[in-house]
Amino acid sequence: QVQFVESGGGLVQPGGFLRLSCATSGTDFSLYVMGWYRQAPGKERELVASITGGGSTNYADSVKGRFTISKDNAKNTVYLQMNSLKPEDTAVYYCNWGRVPYRYWGQGTQVTVSL
């Protein structure tokens, strides 16, 4: 059964940092591209970072240079290190397959960047 459980969100001031984690099951990390997505209020969900089975990464322009995606194959866990956070990074963050998302999403983790 494919599942994604996100954690690590919270309230942080602009310029701060957070590290998100996504524990997965039912996904072979060596075969699937994994991605972090986010959805801000009133906006569509967007892909912000992805990592291939071989470890190659790709980022949306809005987060390039500030966010880093990584994974631990042994733990079936994907991470998103977010630095230099901005108020516009406020959103619910989700992980899922990075090309065609699995039809069911986890509960996500809320990230709020505010003074």
Stockholm file with secondary structure:
# STOCKHOLM 1.0

chainA/1-115         QVQFVESGGGLVQPGGFLRLSCATSGTDFSLYVMGWYRQAPGKERELVASITGGGSTNYADSVKGRFTISKDNAKNTVYLQMNSLKPEDTAVYYCNWGRVPYRYWGQGTQVTVSL
#=GR chainA/1-115 SS CCEEEEECCEEECTTCCEEEEEEEESCCTTTCCEEEEEECTTSCCEEEEEECTTCCEEECTTTTTTEEEEEEGGGTEEEEEECSCCGGGCEEEEEEESSSCCSSCCCCEEEEECC
#=GC SS_cons         CCEEEEECCEEECTTCCEEEEEEEESCCTTTCCEEEEEECTTSCCEEEEEECTTCCEEECTTTTTTEEEEEEGGGTEEEEEECSCCGGGCEEEEEEESSSCCSSCCCCEEEEECC
//
